[in-house]
Amino acid sequence: MSPEKVFAPREAARLLNISSSAVSKEIRFLKSIGFLKRATRIDEVIKKSRKKQKILKKRIKGFQLSQTPPYFLALRNLLVNASPVSREKMLIFFKNKGKIKLLVLGGVFSNDFAPDAPNGVNYLDLLIVGELKRGAAERFVRKIEAEAGKELNWTLMSALEFEHRLAMHDKLLRDLLDFPHEFLINKLGIE
């Protein structure tokens, strides 16, 4: 779901919520069939000392999706269309955890999801509008990310903030509502 991203094995284990040994085994297998390749990325790390901060560049060794694995497009479409996260599970969680007025799925949950977004478009995968504790939402989103295998772009806002942003044609909301999306909960009558 993130073909351009370089993952360190530890990061993959954390994101997928599985053991490091299981990740290592799968990486070896996927490399052997040409699905993954070795890659490195450079992260900027801020090192603080008593007097000043330094920005250091740290090289991270990991792996990345090979751009030419067999059946890549078919597999990507299967993953997107099969939507690894149950909408029923999301509905149950959000209906039981607070007064949710709007729950919108877009981006990765959309059948027309394209990883190469047009310039300036920020796909929002999940929009939650209503009264909900942020910590509970964050824990649930982490579980969804583990199932989906991708870090999600999501936001939680109050109904008042949503209406204000919608009235001023906020770019984040426009990008979500102008592109393919799905309402799981819509008590605000948004179309």
C-alpha positions as CSV (number, residue, x, y, z in Angstrom):
1,M,0.0,0.0,0.0
2,S,3.1,2.3,0.3
3,P,5.2,1.2,-2.7
4,E,7.6,4.2,-2.6
5,K,8.3,4.0,1.1
6,V,11.5,2.3,2.6
7,F,10.7,0.3,5.7
8,A,13.1,-1.0,8.3
9,P,12.2,-4.5,9.5
10,R,11.4,-3.2,13.0
11,E,9.1,-0.6,11.6
12,A,7.2,-3.2,9.6
13,A,6.8,-5.5,12.6
14,R,5.4,-2.6,14.6
15,L,3.1,-1.4,11.9
16,L,1.8,-4.9,11.1
17,N,1.6,-5.9,14.8
18,I,3.6,-9.1,14.3
19,S,6.9,-10.4,15.6
20,S,10.3,-9.4,14.1
21,S,11.2,-13.0,13.3
22,A,7.9,-13.3,11.3
23,V,8.8,-10.1,9.4
24,S,12.3,-11.3,8.7
25,K,11.0,-14.6,7.3
26,E,8.5,-12.9,5.0
27,I,11.1,-10.4,3.8
28,R,13.5,-13.2,2.8
29,F,10.7,-14.9,0.9
30,L,9.5,-11.8,-0.8
31,K,13.0,-10.8,-1.8
32,S,13.6,-14.3,-3.3
33,I,10.6,-13.9,-5.6
34,G,11.6,-10.4,-6.7
35,F,8.7,-8.6,-4.9
36,L,11.0,-6.6,-2.5
37,K,14.4,-5.1,-2.9
38,R,17.0,-3.7,-0.5
39,A,16.8,0.0,-0.1
40,T,18.0,2.8,2.2
41,R,16.5,6.1,3.3
42,I,17.9,9.1,5.1
43,D,16.1,10.4,8.2
44,E,16.8,13.6,9.9
45,V,17.2,13.3,13.6
46,I,17.3,16.2,16.0
47,K,20.0,15.8,18.7
48,K,19.6,18.1,21.6
49,S,22.4,19.2,23.9
50,R,22.3,21.7,26.7
51,K,23.3,24.7,24.5
52,K,22.0,23.9,21.0
53,Q,20.3,21.4,18.7
54,K,21.9,19.6,15.8
55,I,20.2,18.0,12.9
56,L,21.9,14.8,12.0
57,K,21.3,12.6,9.0
58,K,20.8,8.9,9.8
59,R,20.9,6.2,7.1
60,I,18.3,3.6,7.6
61,K,18.7,0.2,5.8
62,G,15.5,-1.6,4.9
63,F,13.4,-2.8,2.0
64,Q,11.1,-1.4,-0.6
65,L,8.6,-2.8,-3.0
66,S,10.3,-3.6,-6.3
67,Q,8.7,-1.5,-9.0
68,T,8.4,-4.4,-11.4
69,P,7.1,-7.4,-9.5
70,P,4.9,-9.7,-11.5
71,Y,1.1,-8.9,-11.2
72,F,1.8,-5.8,-9.2
73,L,-1.2,-3.8,-10.4
74,A,-3.5,-6.8,-10.0
75,L,-2.4,-7.3,-6.4
76,R,-2.6,-3.6,-5.6
77,N,-6.2,-3.5,-6.9
78,L,-7.1,-6.6,-5.0
79,L,-5.8,-5.1,-1.7
80,V,-7.6,-1.8,-2.3
81,N,-10.9,-3.3,-3.4
82,A,-11.0,-6.1,-0.8
83,S,-10.6,-3.4,1.9
84,P,-8.8,-5.2,4.6
85,V,-10.7,-3.4,7.3
86,S,-14.2,-4.4,8.1
87,R,-16.6,-1.4,7.8
88,E,-18.9,-3.3,10.3
89,K,-16.0,-3.3,12.8
90,M,-15.6,0.4,12.4
91,L,-19.3,1.1,12.8
92,I,-19.5,-0.9,16.0
93,F,-16.5,0.8,17.5
94,F,-17.6,4.4,16.6
95,K,-21.2,3.9,17.6
96,N,-20.2,2.6,21.0
97,K,-17.4,5.1,21.8
98,G,-19.1,8.5,21.6
99,K,-21.6,10.7,19.9
100,I,-20.4,10.5,16.3
101,K,-22.1,12.7,13.8
102,L,-20.1,11.9,10.7
103,L,-17.7,9.1,9.7
104,V,-16.3,9.3,6.2
105,L,-13.9,6.9,4.5
106,G,-11.8,8.1,1.5
107,G,-8.3,7.6,0.2
108,V,-7.1,4.1,0.9
109,F,-10.7,2.9,1.5
110,S,-11.9,4.1,-1.9
111,N,-12.1,1.8,-4.8
112,D,-10.6,4.5,-7.0
113,F,-7.7,5.2,-4.7
114,A,-4.6,6.2,-6.6
115,P,-1.3,6.3,-4.7
116,D,-0.1,9.1,-7.0
117,A,-2.4,11.9,-5.9
118,P,-2.6,15.0,-8.1
119,N,-0.3,17.9,-7.0
120,G,-1.6,19.5,-3.9
121,V,-4.2,16.8,-3.1
122,N,-3.9,15.3,0.4
123,Y,-6.0,12.3,0.6
124,L,-7.8,11.9,3.9
125,D,-8.5,8.2,4.7
126,L,-10.7,8.7,7.7
127,L,-12.7,11.7,8.9
128,I,-14.4,11.5,12.3
129,V,-16.8,14.2,13.4
130,G,-18.3,14.2,16.9
131,E,-17.5,13.8,20.5
132,L,-14.9,11.1,21.1
133,K,-11.8,10.9,23.2
134,R,-8.7,11.3,21.1
135,G,-6.8,8.6,22.8
136,A,-9.5,6.0,22.1
137,A,-9.6,7.1,18.4
138,E,-5.8,6.8,18.2
139,R,-5.7,3.3,19.6
140,F,-8.4,2.1,17.2
141,V,-6.8,3.8,14.2
142,R,-3.5,2.0,15.1
143,K,-5.4,-1.3,14.9
144,I,-6.8,-0.3,11.5
145,E,-3.4,0.6,10.3
146,A,-2.0,-2.8,11.3
147,E,-4.8,-4.5,9.4
148,A,-4.5,-2.3,6.3
149,G,-0.7,-2.3,6.3
150,K,-0.5,1.4,5.8
151,E,-0.3,4.5,7.9
152,L,-3.6,6.3,7.6
153,N,-4.2,10.0,7.2
154,W,-7.1,10.8,9.6
155,T,-8.6,13.5,11.7
156,L,-11.0,14.0,14.5
157,M,-12.9,17.2,14.9
158,S,-16.0,18.5,16.6
159,A,-19.2,19.2,14.7
160,L,-18.8,22.9,15.1
161,E,-15.2,22.8,13.7
162,F,-16.4,20.7,10.8
163,E,-19.2,23.0,9.9
164,H,-16.9,26.0,10.1
165,R,-14.3,24.3,7.9
166,L,-16.9,23.2,5.4
167,A,-18.3,26.7,5.2
168,M,-14.9,28.2,4.4
169,H,-14.2,25.4,1.8
170,D,-11.3,23.9,3.7
171,K,-8.9,22.2,1.3
172,L,-8.6,19.0,3.4
173,L,-12.4,18.5,3.5
174,R,-12.8,19.5,-0.2
175,D,-10.1,16.9,-1.2
176,L,-12.0,14.3,0.7
177,L,-15.5,15.2,-0.4
178,D,-14.7,16.0,-4.0
179,F,-13.0,12.6,-4.6
180,P,-14.5,9.1,-4.1
181,H,-15.6,8.6,-0.5
182,E,-18.1,6.6,1.5
183,F,-20.2,7.7,4.5
184,L,-20.5,5.1,7.3
185,I,-22.3,7.5,9.6
186,N,-23.9,10.7,8.3
187,K,-26.2,12.4,10.8
188,L,-25.3,15.9,9.4
189,G,-26.9,15.2,6.0
190,I,-23.7,15.9,4.0
191,E,-23.8,14.9,0.4
